[in-house]
Amino acid sequence: MNHHVILGAGPAGVIAAETIRKLAPTDAITIIGDEPEPAYSRMAIPYLLMGNINEAGTYLRKSPTHFADLKINVHVAHVQSVQVATKKVVLDGGESVQFDTLLVATGSRPVTPPIPGIKSEGVHRCWTLSDARAIMALAKPGARVLQLGAGFIGCIIMEALAARGVKLSVVEMGDRMVPRMMGPTAGGMIRDWVDAKGVEVFTSTKVESIEPGKPLTVKLSNGKTVQADLVISAAGVRPAIGFMENSGVTCLLGVLTDEHLQSNVPGVFAAGDCAEAFDKVSGKAIVSAIQPNAAEQARIAGANMVAFARGRAAHAELKGVTQINVLDTLGLISSSFGEWQGVPGGEHAELTDKAAGRHLSLQFSGDVLVGCNSVGWTDHVGVMRGLVEGQVKLGDWKDRLLQDPTLLMQAYLASAQGQGEWSGAQDERRR
C-alpha cells in the first residue's frame, strides 16, 4: 500500500489529501502540521479579529471527524529534515515517517525584522490562531496599536484592527502603501484614503527600536517616538522551507517545481505558498502566495502523486500561476494583476481622477495586456484578469486602450471572441 505524506495542514495540504483520497481509496495518507488546532485558513484570521466569526469559523472543514471519516491521519509535529534518499521525514524528537510520495505544503512564515526589542512582551505577529488570541486580548477599543508593514497582508490586518476601534498607526519602509502590489500613484491614493479614515501612516519610515514596558516605546527613523499598548509585526513572509536544506530538493525562494508541481526529485512535490511554479505571463518561476493558487496547485499535485505511486506518468498540468491581488482597504477597492510594473520595451496607459478616488494603469507588451493596477475601479476587475491571464492579443484595440483605458470591456469582447477567452467576459456581463 502506498503512503502519501503531506507536510502542512493548511488549504494546500488539506485539498491535496482529499484529492488523493478520491483517486486512491485505499492508499495511506498522513498530514503533518505543526499547530495543535484543527486545520484552518489564515485568511480567515482578520474576520476573527473583526468579530465576524469565532475560531470554529476559521476551520477549513466543519466536521470534527472529517479527516477520520476519510481515513486521513493527521499528526501534529515539527519537521526537522527531509531525506529523499531513504524517503524519510524526520520529526522533532527523532521520530521519522516513511513516504512513497511527499508533498511540501508548509506555506509561509512571517519575517522577523532585525529591530532591537522586537521580541518584547506586547509585540506580536498576526499569523496563527495563537497570535490572534494574543492580539484580541490587547486590541481593545481605544488601545494604541502600532503596526509594522503596510503590504497586502498588513492592509488586511489593518482593516481588522480598525474595526476593533483601536487608535492605529502604521509604519511602512516603502514610499507608499502596498509597494509590492501598487505603483506610486495607486499606493499614494490608498495612503491618503487610510489617513482620511483616521489611521496614522508613516511611509519611507523604519522602526529603529522598541523599548519594553507598558506602554511600549517605539522610536521611528523620522525622529518621532510613539507609545503603544500593542505592536504588530507584519513585515512580510517567506516560504517555510528551512527543513529542506541539504535534502537534495532544489529550492530557490520556494521549492522549485515543474508544470506537474513535481520537484527535481521524482515523487517529491510542492504546492501553495512554499512552491515556486511557472507563471505564463511573466515567463518566470514565481511564488504567488494566494489561496486560489494553493488550491489549484494542491489538486494537481495530489493527482500526480497518485499517478507516480502507481508507476504512471504525471498528467495533470498547472496552466499557470495567477498573479492577482484584490484588496479592500477600509472600503477602498484596489487590484493588481500580472506585470503591474510593466516590462522592458512595453507601453502603458494611465488614467487618474484623484477627486473621484479612481486610478487605472495598464501595461502592455506588444498588443497583449500583461499587467494593471486599479484603485476605486471595480467595473472591470473580471475583464482585467481575463485579458492578463488569457494573454489575449488585442490588435488595434491596444492603441484604443492607450488613448482611453476605460474601453476594457469593449476590447475584451472584441478581441477574445476567437481566442477562447469568453468565460470571464460573460461572467462580467452577468454581474
Secondary structure, 3 states (H helix, E strand, C coil): CCEEEEECCCHHHHHHHHHHHHHCCCCEEEEEECCCCCCECHHHHHHHHHCCCCHHHHECCCCCCHHHHCCEEEEECCEEEEECCCCEEEEHHHCEEECCEEEECCCEEECCCCCCCCCCCCEEECCCHHHHHHHHHHCCCCCEEEEECCCHHHHHHHHHHHHCCCEEEEECCCCCCCCCCCCHHHHHHHHHHHHHCCCEEECCCCEEEEECCCCEEEEECCCCEEEECEEEECCCEEECCHHHCCCCCCECCCEECCCCCECCCCCEEECHHHEEEEECCCCEEECCCCHHHHHHHHHHHHHHHHHHHCCCCCCCCCCCCCCEEEEEECCEEEEEEECCCCCCCCEEEEEEEHHHCEEEEEEEECCEEEEEEEECCCCCHHHHHHHHHHCCECCCHHHHHHHCHHHHHHHHHHHHHHHCCHHHHHHHHHC
